[in-house]
Amino acid sequence: MKRLLTGINPWLPVFAFVTLFHIIRGSGLDALIFGLGCLLLIADWKHWVKWHMPERPKVSGWVILLVMAISSSVLFFSERDGWQDKLLLLVLAPIAITMVYYRDHGPKPGSTKVMGRTKAIWITLALMMAVSELFAFIFAEVYKDDSSFPTISVLVNPVLDSPYGRAIFLIVWMAIGVGLLQIRRKR
């Protein structure tokens, strides 16, 4: 079994579970998005596609600000879930994949206690959020009560119904991603 799973991306089981979850809850678009993510991870793991993985990208700060400004403007001036939102998703998805899916070429850094502790904290937080979201969804479905058992989407929906909320949410979301990935080019 260990040999079978050698080289598997640790995100594959997560994406597979989320895909199944969205299929069960009847959200076809979300299932498609996570299913495509699964296929990408499987293709990489099984070496079905020989693609050149670039090194970690470095992006100028003004380019990041420009993309954030254009994206938040689209969300501000368009209807929620309109064709503009879908087009924006289709444009940003390949950019996001390029930014997060790379290979570090050269010597691999050794793990430190700080890196191990950080990894443990992120895994714990991710599992706690996933389990709480799953139980909130199950209880809301069983008791037909979103207000007593709100999922993250139920909590965020009122903010996202406003064009200001959607634009600000996108800026904060992208800023967090840029910070976590540390892709801004240093001077």
N, C-alpha and C positions, 0 to 999 in steps of 0.2 A: 504494500500500500504506500509506504514511504517513497519508493522508487517511482510509483505512478504519479505522485503529487510533487515530485521534484521540480523546482522552478516555477511553481504556480504563483501567480500574483495574489497576495493576501486579500486584495479587494474583490477577487472573483466570487468567492462565496457570498460576500455582502451584496454585490450587484445581482447575483442569482436569486438570493432571498428577496431582495426588494422587487425584482421583476415578477417573481411569483406572487408577492403580496399585492402588487398592482393588478395582476391578472385576476386574482381572487376578488379584489374590491371593484373590478370592472372599469378600471382607468386604463384604456387602451393606449393612449398617447404616452403616459408615464411608463407603462410596461414596454412600449416600443423603444423609448429612450434608454432605459436601463438594460433592455435586451440587446440593443446595439452595443452598449458598453461591455456587456458580457462577451459578445462575439469578438470585439476588439481585443479583449484580454485573453480569450481562448486562442485567437489567431496568433497573438504574440507568444503565448506560452508554448503552443505546438509548432511554432515556426512555419505556419502555413503561408505567410506572406513575408518576403524578404524586403523589409524596408529599412532605409537608413534612418536611424534615430539620431537626431542632432544632439549636441550638448545642451546644457541648461541655457535657455535663451536669456539674453539681457536686453531689456527694452528701455528706451529713453523715457524719462518722466513725462515729457510733453506729449508723447504718443499715448501713454496710459491715460493722461488727463483728457486728451482729445476723444479717445474711444469712450471713456466714461461720460463725457459731456454729450456726445452724439447719442449714445445709448439711453441716457436718462432723458434726453429731449424726446426721443421716439416714444418712450413710455409715458412721458408727461402729456404729449399732444395726441396720443392715440387712445382708442377705446381699450379697456381691459379685455384680454384674450382676442383682440382683433387681428387682422391679417398682418399689421405692422409688427405686433408682438411676435408672431410666429416667424416672420421674416428676420427679425432681429435675432431670435434664437438660432435660426439656421445660419446666420452670418457669424454669430459669436461662438457657436459650438466648435467649428474647426480651429478657431483661434485659441479657445480654451484648451482643447485637446493638445495643440502644439505647445502651449505653455506648461502643461502639467505632465505630458507624456514624453519624456526624454531619457536618455541614458547618460550617466556621468562617465566620461571617458577618462582613463588615467587611473592612478592608484586609488583604491577604495579607502576611505578613512576608517580607522578602527572605532569600535563602539566605546563610548565612555559611560561612566555611571550617570552623568547628566542626561545623555541621549537615551539611555535605558529608562530612566525615571520619567523623562518627557514622553517617551513612547507609551509607557504604562499609564500615565495620566490621560493622554489622548484616547487610548483604547478604552479606558474606564469611562470617560465622559461620553464617547461615541456609543458604547453599549448601554449606558444609563439612558441616554436620549432615545435610542432606538427602542428599547424595552418600554419606556414610559409612553412613547408615541404609539407603539403597538397596542398596549393595554388601553390607552385612551381611545383609540379607534375601535377596539373590540367592545369596550363598555358603552361607548356612544352608539354603536350599532345595535347592541343587545337591548339597551334601555331607551333607545331612540331619543337621546338627550345630549346634544352637542355642548350645551352650556355647562352642564355638571361635569362632563368628561371631555374638555376641549383638546383637540389635536393642535399641533403647531399651526397648521393651515387655518383652522378655525380662529385661532388667536390673531393671526397675521392678516386675515382677509379684510377686516375693517380698515386697516392701514393701507392695504393695496387697492382698495376701492377708490381712494383719492389719487388724482394724478400727482400731487405733491408727495404723498406717501410712497407711490411706486418709484418715482424718480429718486427720492432720498434713499429708499431701501436699496435700489440698484447701486447707487454710489457707495453706500456703506458696505454692501456685499462684495463689490469689486475691490474696494480698498482693503478689506480683510484678506481677500484672496491674494492681492498683490503683496501684502505684508507677509502672509504665510509662505508664499513661494519665493519671496525675496528676488523678484525678477527685475526690479528697477536697477538700471545700470548705475554703478558707482562712478563718481567723477574721478 
